[in-house]
Amino acid sequence: MKWKILGALVGLAVACSSAPAAVALPQLNVDKTKISVSGLSSGGFMANQLGYAYSSTFMGVGVFAGGPYMCAGHSNYTACMYNASISPSMLSTMQADINNWSGTANDSKANVANQKIYLFVGTSDSTVGPNPMNAVQTQYTNNGVPAANMDYVQRAGTAHTFPTDFDSTGNNACGSTASPYISNCGYDGAKAVLTKIYGALNPRNNAPAAANYIEFDQTPFTNGNPGMAATGWAYVPASCAAGTQCRLHVALHGCQQSTDKIGTQFVKNSGYSRWADTNNIIVLFPQAKVDNTPHSTPASGMVANPNACWDWIGWYGSNFAQKAGTQTKAIKAMVDRVASGSGQGGGLPAPANVNTSGATDTSMVIGWSAVANASGYNVYRNGSQANGAKVTATSFTDTGLSPGTTYSWSVAAIDSAGAEGARSAPVSGTTTGAAATCFTASNYAHTTAGRAHQSGGYALANGSNQNMGLWNIYTITTLKQTGPNYYVIGTCP
């Protein structure tokens, strides 16, 4: 998320490649007057852009360490971050775009005045910093947002990071700008932004069900955009999956926070799902990806996007901040898809009596009771579809699992038209055998610890000889030990 776009990249852990295929983004029962968006860093810029471009859709916007609308459309991106001062003349130029595009290239700017706005920046943030965020506040004020509708928090001792009030594995310190850019700062950012937008919340669930996380296929929405990943994530509370009318929030990661950089840490460790689970809020986590091809931008020259940032500088067209922008349009299409249902699928009930049995080191049998009028079933492991072809029996043997590991499964019936019904409540089961051990460290540290060796300047995993990347103290890799002195690149479930 350090946005020095031409700077050196930090290698991060590579996810296991054995995950099941992503599923279609579900159509759910969404209150279309309660759709909102927030984001950190480049995701904060994108949230701001979506709020102006689709002001009739998004009733609330949260910006964590972002900048004003169209700043990088007229100035080199470095003038919109690094705590640069945004001058009144720069804001005037940006305002001209807001005025000129209102009701044409964008929805009416009059809608912005009715949005609930939440702004956050750390006083120790030197990547974006308070000055660009001050300009965001001024810009919203200039567009009619009353003080009562806008909260602006400047948190002391906080660097360029997403703030939480709990610890998660791998997080950086609150005062440090480092991967994964999520920190226990003693401040619950997800709660703060969702409360500002939706009002008082029910107490959170600190252990959201794994089955409620869904990895979905983004390709129907991205139109081949090279800066967007093939899959995205969503968190769907069981109540929403069963047909309850729910609210929808889009949470946008920052640079170097995409799944190809940090796996699902932003999806699962930012705190959004903890509050969503108990408050009937669906959370959509679209995903950008690394794009090393230089692109012409309106004000920043030819630059690549190696940090998987959302497009806030015009990599993918000068209309990047408008409704027609490739990425803004893609995210809006995802929102429209989720909000297009009246409940999940064809209305078939969730299968009853879901159970696990027959555990081995690498497999588990999942069984359930038949659902009337079902043509088959889908089985979900930890939120992702585990079966390939439709299951026509009332049991399924899930294979390719890791020893000594606990998984969660849920089942959904499919009607004759192919529509999926409500998912069952998740059930858990643990495979036999000893769990694998994972080690996350720099490639240099792996070699000194005897888990890898180096050849020609690259680190190679002992046993598998998989290439881990450059042999240095900067490239971070997770190795999973699967046997005596045998390691593979991957993660432990």
SULBEL-V522813 format. One record per backbone hydrogen bond with DSSP energy under -1.0 kcal/mol. CO is the residue of the C=O (numbers start at 0). NH is the residue of the N-H. If there is no record, write none. Layout:
co = (CO;CO)
nh = (NH;NH)
This chain:
co = (2;3;10;22;27;27;28;30;33;34;35;36;37;38;39;40;41;42;43;44;45;46;47;48;49;52;53;53;58;59;60;61;62;63;67;70;70;75;76;80;86;87;88;89;90;91;92;93;94;95;96;100;100;104;107;108;110;111;115;116;117;118;119;120;121;126;127;128;129;130;131;132;133;134;135;136;137;139;140;145;146;148;150;152;154;154;157;158;161;162;163;163;167;172;173;175;177;180;181;182;182;186;187;188;189;190;191;192;193;194;208;209;211;213;214;215;217;221;224;226;229;229;231;232;233;234;236;237;238;239;245;246;247;248;249;251;253;257;257;258;261;263;264;270;271;272;273;275;275;279;281;282;283;284;286;290;294;300;302;304;304;306;309;313;316;318;321;324;325;326;327;328;329;330;331;332;333;334;336;337;343;347;351;354;356;359;361;362;363;364;365;366;370;375;376;377;378;379;380;383;390;393;395;397;404;406;407;408;409;410;411;412;413;413;414;418;426;428;431;436;438;440;441;442;443;444;445;446;450;452;454;456;457;458;459;460;461;461;465;468;469;471;474;476;477;478;479;482;485;485;487)
nh = (4;6;475;216;29;340;245;33;247;58;249;61;251;63;42;44;45;46;47;48;49;50;51;52;53;106;56;57;115;36;117;38;119;40;70;73;74;78;79;83;90;91;92;93;94;95;96;97;98;99;100;103;105;322;110;111;113;114;60;150;62;152;64;154;124;81;82;132;133;134;135;136;137;138;139;140;141;144;143;148;149;116;118;120;122;157;123;160;182;188;184;186;170;175;158;177;180;161;171;163;184;188;191;192;193;194;195;196;197;198;211;212;235;233;22;231;220;224;227;288;217;218;215;284;213;282;240;241;243;242;30;281;35;283;37;39;256;260;261;262;264;267;268;274;275;276;204;278;280;246;248;234;250;232;228;304;302;296;294;290;307;255;311;316;319;321;324;328;329;330;331;332;333;334;335;336;337;338;339;27;346;421;368;366;364;431;400;359;397;356;395;354;373;413;390;411;385;409;383;380;376;367;365;363;430;428;381;426;379;423;377;420;374;375;417;414;408;406;403;480;478;476;445;446;447;448;450;449;461;459;457;470;454;467;452;464;463;486;460;458;471;443;442;440;489;438;487;485;481;482;479)
